[in-house]
């Protein structure tokens, strides 16, 4: 939990003093997209593990 709060604090500090609203919103949206893609990748990997996908027979 401490690491999550640390990441949140770093995120807030990173966007605290930005003057350009377009750039600020662009990077916030990009952050959400990146975290979403990482979550989808982790979900797909766990799904493959749980269904018994043979990773060695590619």
PyMOL Python script that loads the backbone (N, CA, C, O; Angstrom):
from pymol import cmd

cmd.read_pdbstr("""\
ATOM      1  N   UNK A   1       0.825  -1.188   0.000  1.00  0.00           N
ATOM      2  CA  UNK A   1       0.000   0.000   0.000  1.00  0.00           C
ATOM      3  C   UNK A   1       0.874   1.259   0.000  1.00  0.00           C
ATOM      4  O   UNK A   1       0.517   2.275  -0.596  1.00  0.00           O
ATOM      5  N   UNK A   2       2.003   1.175   0.667  1.00  0.00           N
ATOM      6  CA  UNK A   2       2.904   2.320   0.735  1.00  0.00           C
ATOM      7  C   UNK A   2       3.443   2.680  -0.644  1.00  0.00           C
ATOM      8  O   UNK A   2       3.603   3.859  -0.962  1.00  0.00           O
ATOM      9  N   UNK A   3       3.722   1.666  -1.463  1.00  0.00           N
ATOM     10  CA  UNK A   3       4.253   1.924  -2.806  1.00  0.00           C
ATOM     11  C   UNK A   3       3.200   2.581  -3.693  1.00  0.00           C
ATOM     12  O   UNK A   3       3.521   3.443  -4.511  1.00  0.00           O
ATOM     13  N   UNK A   4       1.952   2.174  -3.531  1.00  0.00           N
ATOM     14  CA  UNK A   4       0.872   2.778  -4.314  1.00  0.00           C
ATOM     15  C   UNK A   4       0.733   4.260  -3.956  1.00  0.00           C
ATOM     16  O   UNK A   4       0.557   5.106  -4.832  1.00  0.00           O
ATOM     17  N   UNK A   5       0.814   4.559  -2.666  1.00  0.00           N
ATOM     18  CA  UNK A   5       0.732   5.967  -2.246  1.00  0.00           C
ATOM     19  C   UNK A   5       1.932   6.761  -2.743  1.00  0.00           C
ATOM     20  O   UNK A   5       1.804   7.937  -3.082  1.00  0.00           O
ATOM     21  N   UNK A   6       3.097   6.120  -2.787  1.00  0.00           N
ATOM     22  CA  UNK A   6       4.285   6.792  -3.304  1.00  0.00           C
ATOM     23  C   UNK A   6       4.138   7.095  -4.790  1.00  0.00           C
ATOM     24  O   UNK A   6       4.484   8.190  -5.233  1.00  0.00           O
ATOM     25  N   UNK A   7       3.627   6.138  -5.565  1.00  0.00           N
ATOM     26  CA  UNK A   7       3.400   6.358  -6.997  1.00  0.00           C
ATOM     27  C   UNK A   7       2.374   7.470  -7.193  1.00  0.00           C
ATOM     28  O   UNK A   7       2.533   8.314  -8.075  1.00  0.00           O
ATOM     29  N   UNK A   8       1.328   7.472  -6.380  1.00  0.00           N
ATOM     30  CA  UNK A   8       0.310   8.528  -6.466  1.00  0.00           C
ATOM     31  C   UNK A   8       0.927   9.898  -6.193  1.00  0.00           C
ATOM     32  O   UNK A   8       0.641  10.865  -6.899  1.00  0.00           O
ATOM     33  N   UNK A   9       1.772   9.976  -5.171  1.00  0.00           N
ATOM     34  CA  UNK A   9       2.412  11.246  -4.825  1.00  0.00           C
ATOM     35  C   UNK A   9       3.339  11.726  -5.944  1.00  0.00           C
ATOM     36  O   UNK A   9       3.368  12.914  -6.264  1.00  0.00           O
ATOM     37  N   UNK A  10       4.092  10.803  -6.533  1.00  0.00           N
ATOM     38  CA  UNK A  10       4.974  11.159  -7.648  1.00  0.00           C
ATOM     39  C   UNK A  10       4.144  11.650  -8.830  1.00  0.00           C
ATOM     40  O   UNK A  10       4.512  12.625  -9.486  1.00  0.00           O
ATOM     41  N   UNK A  11       3.034  10.983  -9.103  1.00  0.00           N
ATOM     42  CA  UNK A  11       2.149  11.365 -10.198  1.00  0.00           C
ATOM     43  C   UNK A  11       1.583  12.771  -9.971  1.00  0.00           C
ATOM     44  O   UNK A  11       1.554  13.587 -10.892  1.00  0.00           O
ATOM     45  N   UNK A  12       1.140  13.046  -8.761  1.00  0.00           N
ATOM     46  CA  UNK A  12       0.578  14.368  -8.451  1.00  0.00           C
ATOM     47  C   UNK A  12       1.647  15.452  -8.577  1.00  0.00           C
ATOM     48  O   UNK A  12       1.386  16.519  -9.133  1.00  0.00           O
ATOM     49  N   UNK A  13       2.836  15.187  -8.069  1.00  0.00           N
ATOM     50  CA  UNK A  13       3.918  16.161  -8.148  1.00  0.00           C
ATOM     51  C   UNK A  13       4.355  16.412  -9.592  1.00  0.00           C
ATOM     52  O   UNK A  13       4.741  17.527  -9.943  1.00  0.00           O
ATOM     53  N   UNK A  14       4.293  15.382 -10.417  1.00  0.00           N
ATOM     54  CA  UNK A  14       4.725  15.521 -11.812  1.00  0.00           C
ATOM     55  C   UNK A  14       3.835  16.499 -12.579  1.00  0.00           C
ATOM     56  O   UNK A  14       4.320  17.232 -13.440  1.00  0.00           O
ATOM     57  N   UNK A  15       2.543  16.513 -12.274  1.00  0.00           N
ATOM     58  CA  UNK A  15       1.609  17.351 -13.009  1.00  0.00           C
ATOM     59  C   UNK A  15       1.202  18.616 -12.246  1.00  0.00           C
ATOM     60  O   UNK A  15       0.298  19.329 -12.682  1.00  0.00           O
ATOM     61  N   UNK A  16       1.841  18.898 -11.139  1.00  0.00           N
ATOM     62  CA  UNK A  16       1.414  19.991 -10.263  1.00  0.00           C
ATOM     63  C   UNK A  16       1.599  21.376 -10.888  1.00  0.00           C
ATOM     64  O   UNK A  16       0.682  22.196 -10.830  1.00  0.00           O
ATOM     65  N   UNK A  17       2.732  21.650 -11.469  1.00  0.00           N
ATOM     66  CA  UNK A  17       3.042  23.007 -11.926  1.00  0.00           C
ATOM     67  C   UNK A  17       3.029  23.169 -13.451  1.00  0.00           C
ATOM     68  O   UNK A  17       3.649  24.093 -13.977  1.00  0.00           O
ATOM     69  N   UNK A  18       2.352  22.307 -14.141  1.00  0.00           N
ATOM     70  CA  UNK A  18       2.305  22.427 -15.601  1.00  0.00           C
ATOM     71  C   UNK A  18       1.319  23.517 -15.993  1.00  0.00           C
ATOM     72  O   UNK A  18       0.216  23.594 -15.453  1.00  0.00           O
ATOM     73  N   UNK A  19       1.726  24.353 -16.932  1.00  0.00           N
ATOM     74  CA  UNK A  19       0.886  25.482 -17.327  1.00  0.00           C
ATOM     75  C   UNK A  19       0.007  25.167 -18.539  1.00  0.00           C
ATOM     76  O   UNK A  19      -1.096  25.702 -18.651  1.00  0.00           O
ATOM     77  N   UNK A  20       0.467  24.326 -19.427  1.00  0.00           N
ATOM     78  CA  UNK A  20      -0.277  24.055 -20.642  1.00  0.00           C
ATOM     79  C   UNK A  20      -1.301  22.951 -20.396  1.00  0.00           C
ATOM     80  O   UNK A  20      -0.947  21.801 -20.139  1.00  0.00           O
ATOM     81  N   UNK A  21      -2.546  23.317 -20.477  1.00  0.00           N
ATOM     82  CA  UNK A  21      -3.632  22.391 -20.169  1.00  0.00           C
ATOM     83  C   UNK A  21      -3.678  21.224 -21.158  1.00  0.00           C
ATOM     84  O   UNK A  21      -3.959  20.091 -20.768  1.00  0.00           O
ATOM     85  N   UNK A  22      -3.406  21.497 -22.423  1.00  0.00           N
ATOM     86  CA  UNK A  22      -3.458  20.441 -23.442  1.00  0.00           C
ATOM     87  C   UNK A  22      -2.397  19.382 -23.167  1.00  0.00           C
ATOM     88  O   UNK A  22      -2.682  18.186 -23.226  1.00  0.00           O
ATOM     89  N   UNK A  23      -1.189  19.810 -22.872  1.00  0.00           N
ATOM     90  CA  UNK A  23      -0.102  18.862 -22.588  1.00  0.00           C
ATOM     91  C   UNK A  23      -0.407  18.088 -21.311  1.00  0.00           C
ATOM     92  O   UNK A  23      -0.174  16.882 -21.238  1.00  0.00           O
ATOM     93  N   UNK A  24      -0.923  18.779 -20.319  1.00  0.00           N
ATOM     94  CA  UNK A  24      -1.254  18.138 -19.045  1.00  0.00           C
ATOM     95  C   UNK A  24      -2.298  17.038 -19.253  1.00  0.00           C
ATOM     96  O   UNK A  24      -2.128  15.919 -18.770  1.00  0.00           O
ATOM     97  N   UNK A  25      -3.356  17.353 -19.959  1.00  0.00           N
ATOM     98  CA  UNK A  25      -4.400  16.366 -20.203  1.00  0.00           C
ATOM     99  C   UNK A  25      -3.913  15.240 -21.105  1.00  0.00           C
ATOM    100  O   UNK A  25      -4.300  14.086 -20.920  1.00  0.00           O
ATOM    101  N   UNK A  26      -3.068  15.564 -22.080  1.00  0.00           N
ATOM    102  CA  UNK A  26      -2.513  14.544 -22.966  1.00  0.00           C
ATOM    103  C   UNK A  26      -1.735  13.500 -22.173  1.00  0.00           C
ATOM    104  O   UNK A  26      -1.918  12.302 -22.388  1.00  0.00           O
ATOM    105  N   UNK A  27      -0.880  13.933 -21.270  1.00  0.00           N
ATOM    106  CA  UNK A  27      -0.081  12.997 -20.500  1.00  0.00           C
ATOM    107  C   UNK A  27      -0.921  12.227 -19.480  1.00  0.00           C
ATOM    108  O   UNK A  27      -0.619  11.071 -19.182  1.00  0.00           O
ATOM    109  N   UNK A  28      -1.956  12.842 -18.950  1.00  0.00           N
ATOM    110  CA  UNK A  28      -2.851  12.117 -18.051  1.00  0.00           C
ATOM    111  C   UNK A  28      -3.575  11.012 -18.810  1.00  0.00           C
ATOM    112  O   UNK A  28      -3.688   9.891 -18.313  1.00  0.00           O
ATOM    113  N   UNK A  29      -4.064  11.317 -20.006  1.00  0.00           N
ATOM    114  CA  UNK A  29      -4.742  10.307 -20.826  1.00  0.00           C
ATOM    115  C   UNK A  29      -3.758   9.216 -21.225  1.00  0.00           C
ATOM    116  O   UNK A  29      -4.097   8.033 -21.194  1.00  0.00           O
ATOM    117  N   UNK A  30      -2.548   9.604 -21.596  1.00  0.00           N
ATOM    118  CA  UNK A  30      -1.525   8.621 -21.981  1.00  0.00           C
ATOM    119  C   UNK A  30      -1.181   7.695 -20.815  1.00  0.00           C
ATOM    120  O   UNK A  30      -0.951   6.503 -21.020  1.00  0.00           O
ATOM    121  N   UNK A  31      -1.143   8.227 -19.608  1.00  0.00           N
ATOM    122  CA  UNK A  31      -0.884   7.415 -18.417  1.00  0.00           C
ATOM    123  C   UNK A  31      -1.985   6.389 -18.218  1.00  0.00           C
ATOM    124  O   UNK A  31      -1.703   5.224 -17.935  1.00  0.00           O
ATOM    125  N   UNK A  32      -3.228   6.804 -18.362  1.00  0.00           N
ATOM    126  CA  UNK A  32      -4.356   5.875 -18.216  1.00  0.00           C
ATOM    127  C   UNK A  32      -4.297   4.799 -19.290  1.00  0.00           C
ATOM    128  O   UNK A  32      -4.537   3.626 -19.001  1.00  0.00           O
ATOM    129  N   UNK A  33      -3.981   5.180 -20.524  1.00  0.00           N
ATOM    130  CA  UNK A  33      -3.882   4.206 -21.616  1.00  0.00           C
ATOM    131  C   UNK A  33      -2.780   3.198 -21.328  1.00  0.00           C
ATOM    132  O   UNK A  33      -2.974   2.000 -21.534  1.00  0.00           O
ATOM    133  N   UNK A  34      -1.638   3.657 -20.859  1.00  0.00           N
ATOM    134  CA  UNK A  34      -0.519   2.746 -20.565  1.00  0.00           C
ATOM    135  C   UNK A  34      -0.878   1.774 -19.451  1.00  0.00           C
ATOM    136  O   UNK A  34      -0.619   0.576 -19.570  1.00  0.00           O
ATOM    137  N   UNK A  35      -1.471   2.275 -18.369  1.00  0.00           N
ATOM    138  CA  UNK A  35      -1.862   1.383 -17.279  1.00  0.00           C
ATOM    139  C   UNK A  35      -2.926   0.393 -17.732  1.00  0.00           C
ATOM    140  O   UNK A  35      -2.926  -0.757 -17.294  1.00  0.00           O
ATOM    141  N   UNK A  36      -3.835   0.825 -18.606  1.00  0.00           N
ATOM    142  CA  UNK A  36      -4.855  -0.082 -19.134  1.00  0.00           C
ATOM    143  C   UNK A  36      -4.222  -1.184 -19.976  1.00  0.00           C
ATOM    144  O   UNK A  36      -4.595  -2.350 -19.847  1.00  0.00           O
ATOM    145  N   UNK A  37      -3.273  -0.831 -20.832  1.00  0.00           N
ATOM    146  CA  UNK A  37      -2.603  -1.828 -21.656  1.00  0.00           C
ATOM    147  C   UNK A  37      -1.808  -2.819 -20.808  1.00  0.00           C
ATOM    148  O   UNK A  37      -1.779  -4.012 -21.109  1.00  0.00           O
ATOM    149  N   UNK A  38      -1.172  -2.335 -19.762  1.00  0.00           N
ATOM    150  CA  UNK A  38      -0.445  -3.232 -18.864  1.00  0.00           C
ATOM    151  C   UNK A  38      -1.421  -4.175 -18.161  1.00  0.00           C
ATOM    152  O   UNK A  38      -1.135  -5.365 -18.023  1.00  0.00           O
ATOM    153  N   UNK A  39      -2.565  -3.663 -17.718  1.00  0.00           N
ATOM    154  CA  UNK A  39      -3.570  -4.488 -17.053  1.00  0.00           C
ATOM    155  C   UNK A  39      -4.122  -5.550 -17.999  1.00  0.00           C
ATOM    156  O   UNK A  39      -4.326  -6.692 -17.588  1.00  0.00           O
ATOM    157  N   UNK A  40      -4.363  -5.196 -19.245  1.00  0.00           N
ATOM    158  CA  UNK A  40      -4.857  -6.165 -20.227  1.00  0.00           C
ATOM    159  C   UNK A  40      -3.815  -7.251 -20.477  1.00  0.00           C
ATOM    160  O   UNK A  40      -4.160  -8.426 -20.603  1.00  0.00           O
ATOM    161  N   UNK A  41      -2.551  -6.864 -20.549  1.00  0.00           N
ATOM    162  CA  UNK A  41      -1.479  -7.834 -20.766  1.00  0.00           C
ATOM    163  C   UNK A  41      -1.373  -8.802 -19.596  1.00  0.00           C
ATOM    164  O   UNK A  41      -1.231 -10.008 -19.798  1.00  0.00           O
ATOM    165  N   UNK A  42      -1.440  -8.288 -18.387  1.00  0.00           N
ATOM    166  CA  UNK A  42      -1.380  -9.154 -17.207  1.00  0.00           C
ATOM    167  C   UNK A  42      -2.591 -10.082 -17.162  1.00  0.00           C
ATOM    168  O   UNK A  42      -2.456 -11.262 -16.841  1.00  0.00           O
ATOM    169  N   UNK A  43      -3.770  -9.558 -17.481  1.00  0.00           N
ATOM    170  CA  UNK A  43      -4.974 -10.385 -17.518  1.00  0.00           C
ATOM    171  C   UNK A  43      -4.840 -11.504 -18.548  1.00  0.00           C
ATOM    172  O   UNK A  43      -5.175 -12.653 -18.258  1.00  0.00           O
ATOM    173  N   UNK A  44      -4.354 -11.182 -19.744  1.00  0.00           N
ATOM    174  CA  UNK A  44      -4.213 -12.190 -20.790  1.00  0.00           C
ATOM    175  C   UNK A  44      -3.214 -13.274 -20.379  1.00  0.00           C
ATOM    176  O   UNK A  44      -3.440 -14.456 -20.637  1.00  0.00           O
ATOM    177  N   UNK A  45      -2.122 -12.879 -19.746  1.00  0.00           N
ATOM    178  CA  UNK A  45      -1.126 -13.846 -19.304  1.00  0.00           C
ATOM    179  C   UNK A  45      -1.697 -14.763 -18.226  1.00  0.00           C
ATOM    180  O   UNK A  45      -1.502 -15.977 -18.283  1.00  0.00           O
ATOM    181  N   UNK A  46      -2.400 -14.196 -17.245  1.00  0.00           N
ATOM    182  CA  UNK A  46      -3.001 -15.012 -16.186  1.00  0.00           C
ATOM    183  C   UNK A  46      -4.072 -15.927 -16.764  1.00  0.00           C
ATOM    184  O   UNK A  46      -4.194 -17.074 -16.335  1.00  0.00           O
ATOM    185  N   UNK A  47      -4.854 -15.441 -17.737  1.00  0.00           N
ATOM    186  CA  UNK A  47      -5.868 -16.263 -18.381  1.00  0.00           C
ATOM    187  C   UNK A  47      -5.235 -17.452 -19.091  1.00  0.00           C
ATOM    188  O   UNK A  47      -5.738 -18.571 -18.997  1.00  0.00           O
ATOM    189  N   UNK A  48      -4.125 -17.215 -19.807  1.00  0.00           N
ATOM    190  CA  UNK A  48      -3.427 -18.308 -20.493  1.00  0.00           C
ATOM    191  C   UNK A  48      -2.858 -19.315 -19.506  1.00  0.00           C
ATOM    192  O   UNK A  48      -2.901 -20.520 -19.752  1.00  0.00           O
ATOM    193  N   UNK A  49      -2.327 -18.827 -18.391  1.00  0.00           N
ATOM    194  CA  UNK A  49      -1.814 -19.738 -17.378  1.00  0.00           C
ATOM    195  C   UNK A  49      -2.932 -20.588 -16.771  1.00  0.00           C
ATOM    196  O   UNK A  49      -2.749 -21.784 -16.545  1.00  0.00           O
ATOM    197  N   UNK A  50      -4.081 -19.978 -16.510  1.00  0.00           N
ATOM    198  CA  UNK A  50      -5.167 -20.691 -15.867  1.00  0.00           C
ATOM    199  C   UNK A  50      -5.856 -21.689 -16.792  1.00  0.00           C
ATOM    200  O   UNK A  50      -6.471 -22.639 -16.309  1.00  0.00           O
ATOM    201  N   UNK A  51      -5.769 -21.497 -18.116  1.00  0.00           N
ATOM    202  CA  UNK A  51      -6.403 -22.443 -19.042  1.00  0.00           C
ATOM    203  C   UNK A  51      -5.441 -23.499 -19.536  1.00  0.00           C
ATOM    204  O   UNK A  51      -5.821 -24.343 -20.348  1.00  0.00           O
ATOM    205  N   UNK A  52      -4.210 -23.475 -19.069  1.00  0.00           N
ATOM    206  CA  UNK A  52      -3.255 -24.530 -19.418  1.00  0.00           C
ATOM    207  C   UNK A  52      -2.612 -24.354 -20.776  1.00  0.00           C
ATOM    208  O   UNK A  52      -2.296 -25.350 -21.427  1.00  0.00           O
ATOM    209  N   UNK A  53      -2.409 -23.151 -21.225  1.00  0.00           N
ATOM    210  CA  UNK A  53      -1.775 -22.895 -22.507  1.00  0.00           C
ATOM    211  C   UNK A  53      -0.328 -23.393 -22.473  1.00  0.00           C
ATOM    212  O   UNK A  53       0.407 -23.105 -21.529  1.00  0.00           O
ATOM    213  N   UNK A  54       0.077 -24.138 -23.500  1.00  0.00           N
ATOM    214  CA  UNK A  54       1.434 -24.690 -23.562  1.00  0.00           C
ATOM    215  C   UNK A  54       2.351 -23.643 -24.192  1.00  0.00           C
ATOM    216  O   UNK A  54       2.374 -23.485 -25.413  1.00  0.00           O
ATOM    217  N   UNK A  55       3.093 -22.943 -23.368  1.00  0.00           N
ATOM    218  CA  UNK A  55       3.958 -21.889 -23.856  1.00  0.00           C
ATOM    219  C   UNK A  55       5.180 -22.438 -24.601  1.00  0.00           C
ATOM    220  O   UNK A  55       5.758 -21.741 -25.435  1.00  0.00           O
ATOM    221  N   UNK A  56       5.569 -23.659 -24.311  1.00  0.00           N
ATOM    222  CA  UNK A  56       6.774 -24.233 -24.925  1.00  0.00           C
ATOM    223  C   UNK A  56       6.552 -24.774 -26.314  1.00  0.00           C
ATOM    224  O   UNK A  56       7.525 -25.031 -27.022  1.00  0.00           O
ATOM    225  N   UNK A  57       5.330 -24.957 -26.733  1.00  0.00           N
ATOM    226  CA  UNK A  57       5.037 -25.561 -28.042  1.00  0.00           C
ATOM    227  C   UNK A  57       4.646 -24.526 -29.081  1.00  0.00           C
ATOM    228  O   UNK A  57       3.729 -24.757 -29.870  1.00  0.00           O
ATOM    229  N   UNK A  58       5.312 -23.411 -29.095  1.00  0.00           N
ATOM    230  CA  UNK A  58       5.001 -22.378 -30.074  1.00  0.00           C
ATOM    231  C   UNK A  58       5.738 -22.724 -31.312  1.00  0.00           C
ATOM    232  O   UNK A  58       5.646 -22.004 -32.306  1.00  0.00           O
TER     233      UNK A  58
END
""", "prot")
cmd.dss("prot")
cmd.show_as("cartoon", "prot")
cmd.util.cbc("prot")
cmd.orient("prot")
